[in-house]
Amino acid sequence: MQLSINKTSLEKISSPLLDEKKLTLYVKRDDLIHPTVSGNKWRKLKYNLQEAQKQKHDTLLTFGGAYSNHIYALAAAGKLFGFKTIGIIRGEKTLPLNPVLEFAQKSGMRLYYISRTAYRDKYNPELIGEFKERFGKFYLVPEGGTNMLAVQGCEEIVEEIDIDFDYICCASGTGGTISGIITGLNGKHKALGFSALKGGEFLKDDVGNLVKGYCGKDFDNWDIITDYHFGGYAKSKPELLEFMKQFEKAHKIPLEFIYTGKMLYGLFDLIKKDYFKEGQTIIAVHTGGVR
Ligand SMILES: *Cc1c(COP(=O)(O)O)cnc(C)c1O
């Protein structure tokens, strides 16, 4: 199983705003890790797939909403590395399948739908027991791929960076990626996670717990930015789409509106509002995504 990642590049962004504010911005191109297991999803799966193999599992089971990038990436990774995959999907089956589920199914993923109520309590042992009876033995990857092994994989984002910087940012859904970045920083510099969900305040607790669970420490050199969800998960607004269009045109870096578009919109807005100090260097991690 070839799970190692070639160090991803740092691409310097030039713009009049950055010149005016005397800031340096790089985008770390994790979106280029793989065409279908993109960005942070590969990093989060890396040690999980190793562990599944070590425990001699041939089947991966995971959870997600109907538009989950994680479902998409896990289906692709299963196909790539020879695991059978089962996706437990929140809500009712609707036909035709949307492009994410269509891709997952084509990649060999078995899709199984549970009610939103059941989904809320998806890790309860009784339900997991039912899945074991129905599907046989499996390695469970949590929703969003986020667990301690995912944090370990995301630490490597920081290890790869060989320049000096002040801030590192990424988009956040379950908070696994920003948690790995925080433990990787080990108290140095600052990390900002931009919530892609409305009510992202819950991420402050979740991330704190993941970080503490992983390395036993509390850090205070990080924050979750909750003002740029644009109405909620997978919601959008014309000004977001307009920003993305201009960014893509100016920098030739593709974005999607669920995660990376919102993160960069938010970052540029904070820059305009003088959140950062003259002379600082910011790294924005491009976590990939399905477009
Ligand atoms: C899944 C995903 C995220 C969210 O990552 P978390 O570790 O769940 O916070 C961010 N960006 C992209 C592009 C994603 O696909």
The ligand as an SDF file (V2000), in Angstrom:
LIG
                    3D

 15 15  0  0  0  0  0  0  0  0999 V2000
  -13.5000   17.4090    4.5660 C   0  0  0  0  0  0  0  0  0  0  0  0
  -12.9270   18.7110    4.2020 C   0  0  0  0  0  0  0  0  0  0  0  0
  -12.5960   19.6820    5.1750 C   0  0  0  0  0  0  0  0  0  0  0  0
  -12.9210   19.4970    6.6340 C   0  0  0  0  0  0  0  0  0  0  0  0
  -11.9070   18.8760    7.3230 O   0  0  0  0  0  0  0  0  0  0  0  0
  -12.0840   18.5390    8.8820 P   0  0  0  0  0  0  0  0  0  0  0  0
  -10.8770   17.7650    9.2110 O   0  0  0  0  0  0  0  0  0  0  0  0
  -13.3410   17.6830    8.9770 O   0  0  0  0  0  0  0  0  0  0  0  0
  -12.2510   19.7940    9.6150 O   0  0  0  0  0  0  0  0  0  0  0  0
  -11.9880   20.8450    4.7460 C   0  0  0  0  0  0  0  0  0  0  0  0
  -11.7460   21.0730    3.4370 N   0  0  0  0  0  0  0  0  0  0  0  0
  -12.0820   20.1890    2.4870 C   0  0  0  0  0  0  0  0  0  0  0  0
  -11.8140   20.5380    1.0800 C   0  0  0  0  0  0  0  0  0  0  0  0
  -12.6780   18.9790    2.8320 C   0  0  0  0  0  0  0  0  0  0  0  0
  -13.0310   18.1200    1.8620 O   0  0  0  0  0  0  0  0  0  0  0  0
  1  2  1  0
  2  3  1  0
  2 14  2  0
  3  4  1  0
  3 10  2  0
  4  5  1  0
  5  6  1  0
  6  7  2  0
  6  8  1  0
  6  9  1  0
 10 11  1  0
 11 12  2  0
 12 13  1  0
 12 14  1  0
 14 15  1  0
M  END
$$$$
